[in-house]
Amino acid sequence: MKITLNPNAKDAPTRDALVAEGGFGKYYTDHMVVCEWTEKDGWGEPELQPYGPLSLDPATAVFHYGQEIFEGMKAYRQPDGSISLFRPDANSKRFANSAKRLALPEMPESLFLETVEALVKQDAGWVPNKVGESLYIRPFMIATEVGLGVRPTNKATYILIATPAGAYFDPSKAVSVWISTEYVRAVQGGTGEAKCGGNYAASLVAQKAAAKEGCDQVVWIDAKERKWVEEMGGMNLYFVKGKGAEARVITPKLTGTLLPGITRDSILSVAKDLGYKTEEVMLSIDDWRDGVASGEITEIFACGTAAVVSSVGSAKSTMGTWVTGDGQPGVITMQIRNHLLAIQHGTTPDIHGWVRKVC
Ligand SMILES: *Cc1c(COP(=O)(O)O)cnc(C)c1O
């Protein structure tokens, strides 16, 4: 890897003050990694360089046809002060799958991991210390062929940036959701399984509609029958049925239109480790309404790398509003969240081999 250090890197007191401010995506670390690909020569040598703006021709493909993919992952401070990544191999595999779907080049796992580790090592001072805080890492790839012809790009640029993420989970607050029957996120054969910017661009109007209904987030249902629950915003969903040791932890099955979340997958294991039965099922909006009404559904939460776990309180749709529990995050939601965080921060044994030490 070619390394050019940032001559204007923040000094430790300035950096520590910015990290302590918390939030998400407000400040970026001192460096980034860039790696170019061409159809002719394949992947070039990655370069760690000062964080800064890009200069691109206005006719660059990505600006016109949205050929772009991304990932989201985190580095966590461990009790001994070291830094570890959580399941970076899973992000690498998903990045390759997204690349395939968007006709972008697949990046070898070794190269992907090399870039992530290099940035985390270089900007280790930006990794916050407290449980729930982390360094959020954003790898992405854009089509950089210049020209307005619509075709798979013959040039791509991979870029890796990172931002300190505060603990923005507020245990006293559950999010409210608007179940969108007007807009859909994904269709069979579409790009729902890929992490691409276009999916998010297409989702914003529904997010706006949710806000207009007084809700925090949008819940997506399937495009064909308009009844099966898929995801919430950019997070996967979980439902808890029953209470105590008999509780079942349930998530919508991956049908090809859901994004296969790494947090979702991890929670299937964590819930089993905690002694709960887990199920991947087709769950309809009627099941949601009836389950909440009868009290069978006791807790609902959403999960993803950024927020880890957020409790879902009330659900509003054209058919009415259904409130789960007392509007506070449930016992099992909190237990799963805390257990997952403990694995990520190295305070409980990592029996699945998910944690990868960087430095
Ligand atoms: C990224 C993402 C998720 C969550 O995936 P994680 O790997 O758990 O972060 C869920 N749904 C959508 C649409 C996403 O883009």
The ligand as an SDF file (V2000), in Angstrom:
LIG
                    3D

 15 15  0  0  0  0  0  0  0  0999 V2000
  -27.2050   -2.0230    5.7150 C   0  0  0  0  0  0  0  0  0  0  0  0
  -28.6460   -2.3570    5.7480 C   0  0  0  0  0  0  0  0  0  0  0  0
  -29.1990   -3.1610    6.7640 C   0  0  0  0  0  0  0  0  0  0  0  0
  -28.4260   -3.6260    7.9670 C   0  0  0  0  0  0  0  0  0  0  0  0
  -27.3020   -4.3880    7.6590 O   0  0  0  0  0  0  0  0  0  0  0  0
  -26.1520   -4.5630    8.7330 P   0  0  0  0  0  0  0  0  0  0  0  0
  -25.1650   -5.4350    8.0510 O   0  0  0  0  0  0  0  0  0  0  0  0
  -26.7560   -5.2060    9.9140 O   0  0  0  0  0  0  0  0  0  0  0  0
  -25.6310   -3.2050    9.0400 O   0  0  0  0  0  0  0  0  0  0  0  0
  -30.5490   -3.4900    6.6820 C   0  0  0  0  0  0  0  0  0  0  0  0
  -31.3060   -3.0430    5.6720 N   0  0  0  0  0  0  0  0  0  0  0  0
  -30.8220   -2.2570    4.6940 C   0  0  0  0  0  0  0  0  0  0  0  0
  -31.7310   -1.8030    3.6020 C   0  0  0  0  0  0  0  0  0  0  0  0
  -29.4770   -1.8840    4.6970 C   0  0  0  0  0  0  0  0  0  0  0  0
  -28.9930   -1.1110    3.7360 O   0  0  0  0  0  0  0  0  0  0  0  0
  1  2  1  0
  2  3  1  0
  2 14  2  0
  3  4  1  0
  3 10  2  0
  4  5  1  0
  5  6  1  0
  6  7  2  0
  6  8  1  0
  6  9  1  0
 10 11  1  0
 11 12  2  0
 12 13  1  0
 12 14  1  0
 14 15  1  0
M  END
$$$$
